[in-house]
Amino acid sequence: MTKPDSLRMTFTRLTGIALLLVGVFVSLSSAQTVNTRVAGTVKDSTGAVVPGVALKLIDVGTREEKAGLTNDEGYFVFTDVRAGTYIVTAERAGFKKAQVQNVVVHVDTPATLNIDLEAGGITETVSVQASDTQSLINTEDAKLSKTIDLKQVQDLPLNGRNPINLAGMQAGVNTNGSVRTSSINGMRGSFSNITWDGIDINDNLVRTDSLFGTAGQSVAGVAEFSLTTQNGGPDDGLGIAQVKLTTPRGTKSFHGQGYDFYRNSRFDANTFFNNATRDPLTGLALPKPGLIQHQYGFNVGGPLALPRFGEGGASLMEKKKLFFYFFYEGVRTTSEDTRLRT
């Protein structure tokens, strides 16, 4: 091999390594977490910690399981947990099996459980609700945040069906007449960061609006979101205020809906200024502007059925380990506006 060829190969390798390092750095710097952790302590009836307890974290929607074990201090932790509802079980010889139902995990909000084991046979099960064991106060970090959960997103009235508008109701958010241009704790709009499943959806061309995402968020596409107004963690990316949205996900059973939200100006009152302004020719108040709007769509989710080849029997198989969620929403608006010119 000649010397120029050797130099060329060395340069190529160094270039490839440099590009790889840049790619890793960019992915690490831009990655933002929406998952969280479930942690806690297992004790016996006397208040002493119990090491070596086998725990399981079971997703109610998908039945996916995570396994864990308490350490010498009776402490356990499950990392990278998605928002949802879970069951936690704890087992150890000499104690009854403990089962904690309805453990609710919110986006980017650590959940803390304190589990008590009763002496007895492991074949016996003591079932309790998470409300008896789950801490209501976040003691894992210093974030000042609020979660807008699925029920609030779906049940609260939303003109335009944009869930981010609910952030305008939170403490520290001054809407100034528009949720989009809100000031969060007195900060500029460029000090906020909006992500959807960890992906940046800010308007990065004009970073002036605190609560404006470019991805077209809707009720059908957002399961819940959190608003952090202070003390964001190092894994939150740029921005002091953080808005983190998550997408609904498929479960072990099929579910879906179709909808059409209809607005018509026939049911609206005229505006104050139209009533106060008189047409100089007729002397009548200005008529109210017309509006006809349809927001329609559908969503569906469930286990993904895969084709089955060469095995006979059913042509599709469902392992219920892979799930899907799909939604579509369209908006059709016909509107008028009133103008008076002299």
C-alpha positions in Angstrom: 0.0 0.0 0.0 1.4 3.4 -0.9 1.8 6.2 1.5 -1.0 8.4 0.0 -3.4 5.5 0.2 -2.5 4.9 3.9 -3.1 8.6 4.7 -6.4 8.6 2.8 -7.6 5.5 4.8 -6.5 7.1 8.1 -8.4 10.3 7.2 -11.5 8.3 6.2 -11.5 6.4 9.5 -11.0 9.6 11.5 -13.8 11.3 9.6 -16.1 8.4 10.3 -15.3 8.4 14.0 -15.8 12.1 14.2 -19.2 11.9 12.5 -20.2 9.0 14.8 -19.2 11.0 17.9 -21.1 14.1 16.6 -24.2 11.9 16.0 -24.1 10.5 19.5 -23.6 13.9 21.0 -26.5 15.4 19.1 -28.8 12.4 20.0 -27.9 12.7 23.7 -28.3 16.5 23.8 -31.6 16.5 22.0 -33.1 13.5 23.7 -35.7 14.5 26.3 -37.5 12.0 28.6 -41.2 11.7 29.1 -40.9 8.4 31.0 -40.3 8.3 34.7 -39.6 5.9 37.6 -41.5 4.0 40.3 -39.6 3.6 43.5 -40.3 3.0 47.2 -39.5 0.9 50.3 -40.8 -2.4 51.5 -41.3 -2.9 55.3 -42.8 -5.5 57.6 -45.5 -4.9 60.2 -42.9 -3.7 62.8 -41.6 -1.1 60.5 -38.3 -2.9 59.7 -37.1 -2.9 56.0 -37.3 -6.2 54.1 -34.5 -6.9 51.7 -34.6 -9.5 48.9 -38.3 -8.9 48.1 -39.2 -9.9 44.5 -41.4 -7.2 42.9 -43.3 -6.9 39.6 -44.6 -3.8 37.9 -47.5 -4.8 35.6 -48.9 -2.5 33.0 -52.8 -2.8 33.2 -53.2 -1.8 29.6 -50.7 -4.1 27.9 -49.8 -6.6 30.7 -46.2 -5.9 30.1 -44.1 -6.7 33.2 -40.9 -5.3 34.8 -39.2 -7.3 37.6 -37.2 -5.8 40.5 -35.7 -6.7 43.8 -35.3 -4.7 47.1 -31.8 -4.0 48.2 -30.4 -4.3 51.8 -32.3 -1.2 52.8 -35.6 -2.4 51.4 -35.5 0.0 48.6 -36.6 -0.7 45.0 -36.8 1.3 41.8 -38.3 0.7 38.3 -36.8 3.0 35.7 -38.1 4.1 32.3 -41.8 3.7 33.1 -44.4 5.1 30.7 -47.4 7.0 31.9 -50.3 4.7 32.7 -51.9 2.6 35.3 -50.0 -0.3 36.9 -50.2 -3.1 39.5 -47.3 -3.7 41.8 -46.8 -7.1 43.5 -44.3 -8.0 46.2 -43.3 -11.5 47.3 -40.9 -13.0 49.8 -40.9 -16.2 51.8 -42.5 -15.9 55.2 -44.8 -13.1 54.1 -48.1 -12.9 52.4 -48.0 -11.7 48.8 -48.8 -7.9 48.6 -50.6 -6.5 45.6 -51.0 -2.8 45.1 -53.8 -1.9 42.6 -54.3 1.2 40.5 -50.8 2.7 40.7 -51.2 5.8 38.5 -48.0 7.0 36.8 -48.0 10.4 35.1 -45.7 11.7 32.5 -42.3 12.8 33.8 -43.5 12.5 37.5 -41.8 10.0 39.8 -44.2 7.8 41.8 -43.3 6.6 45.3 -44.8 3.5 47.0 -44.5 2.4 50.6 -45.4 -1.3 50.7 -46.1 -3.2 54.0 -45.8 -7.0 54.1 -47.7 -9.1 56.6 -46.3 -12.3 58.0 -47.9 -15.4 56.6 -47.8 -17.9 53.8 -46.8 -16.7 50.3 -49.9 -18.4 48.9 -52.1 -15.7 50.6 -52.5 -12.4 48.9 -53.2 -9.0 50.5 -54.6 -6.5 47.9 -54.6 -2.8 48.6 -55.3 0.3 46.6 -52.5 2.7 45.6 -54.3 5.5 47.4 -53.2 3.8 50.7 -49.6 3.4 49.7 -48.7 5.9 47.0 -47.2 9.2 48.1 -49.1 12.3 46.9 -46.1 14.5 47.2 -43.1 14.2 44.8 -40.1 13.7 47.0 -37.8 12.5 44.2 -36.9 15.9 42.6 -37.5 19.6 43.1 -39.6 20.2 39.9 -42.6 22.5 40.3 -45.0 20.9 37.8 -48.6 20.0 37.2 -50.0 17.1 35.2 -53.1 17.5 33.0 -54.3 13.9 32.9 -56.4 12.0 30.4 -59.8 12.7 32.0 -59.1 16.5 32.1 -58.0 16.5 28.5 -61.1 14.6 27.3 -63.7 16.1 29.6 -62.9 19.8 30.0 -64.4 22.1 27.3 -61.8 23.2 24.7 -62.5 25.7 22.0 -60.5 24.3 19.1 -59.7 21.1 20.9 -56.0 22.0 21.5 -55.0 20.4 24.9 -52.2 23.0 25.4 -54.9 25.6 26.0 -55.4 23.9 29.4 -52.0 25.1 30.5 -53.4 28.6 30.7 -55.4 27.5 33.8 -52.3 26.6 35.8 -50.6 28.6 38.5 -47.8 30.9 37.2 -49.2 31.2 33.7 -50.4 34.6 32.7 -52.5 34.3 29.5 -52.7 38.1 28.7 -55.8 37.3 26.6 -54.2 34.5 24.6 -52.9 31.1 25.9 -50.5 30.9 23.0 -48.6 34.0 24.0 -48.7 33.4 27.7 -46.0 34.4 30.0 -44.9 31.6 32.4 -43.6 32.9 35.7 -42.8 36.2 33.9 -40.4 34.6 31.4 -40.1 35.3 27.7 -41.6 32.9 25.3 -38.2 31.7 24.2 -37.6 30.3 27.7 -40.2 27.5 27.3 -39.8 24.2 25.6 -42.6 22.0 24.1 -42.0 18.3 23.3 -44.3 15.5 22.1 -43.2 12.0 23.1 -39.7 13.6 23.6 -39.6 15.2 20.2 -39.2 19.0 19.8 -42.3 20.6 18.4 -41.4 24.2 19.1 -41.7 26.9 16.5 -38.0 27.2 16.2 -38.2 29.9 13.4 -39.9 32.4 15.6 -39.5 31.6 19.3 -41.8 34.2 20.8 -44.9 32.2 21.9 -44.6 30.2 25.1 -47.4 27.7 24.4 -47.3 27.1 20.7 -46.5 23.8 19.1 -46.1 23.3 15.4 -47.3 19.7 15.3 -51.1 20.3 15.5 -51.9 18.8 18.9 -55.5 17.6 19.4 -57.5 15.8 22.1 -57.4 12.6 20.0 -53.6 12.7 19.8 -52.7 13.6 23.4 -53.1 11.3 26.4 -51.8 13.7 29.0 -49.2 16.3 29.4 -47.2 18.0 32.2 -46.3 21.6 32.7 -43.1 22.3 34.6 -42.7 26.0 35.5 -39.6 25.8 37.7 -36.6 23.7 38.5 -36.5 21.5 35.4 -34.0 18.6 35.5 -30.9 18.2 33.3 -32.8 15.7 31.1 -35.4 18.3 30.1 -33.4 20.0 27.4 -33.4 23.7 26.6 -36.0 25.9 28.4 -36.9 26.7 31.9 -40.6 26.0 31.4 -41.3 22.5 30.0 -44.5 21.2 28.4 -44.3 17.4 27.7 -47.1 15.8 25.8 -47.6 12.0 25.3 -49.5 10.1 22.7 -52.3 7.6 23.7 -51.2 4.0 23.2 -52.8 0.7 22.2 -53.8 -1.8 24.8 -54.5 -5.6 24.9 -58.1 -4.9 23.7 -59.3 -2.9 20.8 -60.8 0.5 21.4 -61.7 3.6 19.3 -64.2 6.3 18.5 -65.4 8.6 15.8 -66.6 12.1 16.3 -67.7 15.4 14.7 -67.7 18.6 16.7 -70.0 21.1 15.0 -70.2 24.8 15.5 -72.7 27.1 13.8 -73.2 30.9 14.3 -76.9 30.4 14.4 -76.5 29.4 18.0 -74.2 32.4 18.8 -75.1 35.9 20.2 -73.8 38.9 18.3 -70.7 40.7 19.7 -70.9 43.8 21.9 -69.2 46.0 19.4 -71.4 44.8 16.5 -74.5 45.7 18.5 -73.0 49.1 19.5 -72.0 50.0 16.0 -74.8 51.3 13.7 -74.9 51.1 9.9 -74.9 54.8 8.8 -77.4 53.9 6.0 -79.9 51.7 7.7 -79.3 52.7 11.4 -79.3 49.0 12.3 -76.7 47.1 14.3 -74.1 45.3 12.3 -75.0 41.6 11.8 -73.1 38.9 13.5 -70.4 37.2 11.3 -71.3 33.7 10.0 -69.3 30.6 11.1 -69.7 27.0 10.2 -67.0 24.6 11.5 -66.6 20.9 11.6 -63.8 19.2 13.6 -64.1 15.5 12.8 -62.0 12.4 13.0 -61.5 9.0 14.5 -59.0 7.0 16.5 -58.3 3.3 17.0 -55.9 1.3 19.0 -55.2 -2.3 20.2 -52.9 -5.3 19.7 -51.2 -5.6 16.4 -52.1 -8.8 14.5 -49.3 -10.2 12.4 -49.8 -12.5 9.4 -49.2 -16.2 10.0 -47.6 -18.2 7.2 -47.3 -21.9 6.7 -48.5 -23.0 10.1 -52.2 -23.7 9.3 -55.0 -22.5 11.4 -55.7 -18.8 11.8 -54.2 -16.5 9.2 -53.4 -13.8 11.8 -51.8 -14.2 15.2 -51.9 -11.9 18.2 -49.1 -12.2 20.7 -50.4 -9.0 22.4 -46.8 -7.8 22.8 -46.9 -5.2 20.0 -49.6 -2.5 20.0 -50.7 0.3 17.8 -52.6 3.6 18.1 -53.8 5.7 15.1 -55.8 8.9 14.9 -56.9 11.3 12.3 -58.5 14.7 12.7 -59.7 17.2 10.1 -61.0 20.8 10.4 -63.2 22.5 7.9 -64.2 26.1 8.6 -66.3 28.6 6.7 -66.3 32.0 8.4 -67.2 35.7 7.9 -65.8 38.8 9.4 -67.4 42.2 9.8 -65.6 45.4 8.7 -67.0 48.9 8.9 -65.2 51.5 6.7 -66.0 55.2 6.5 
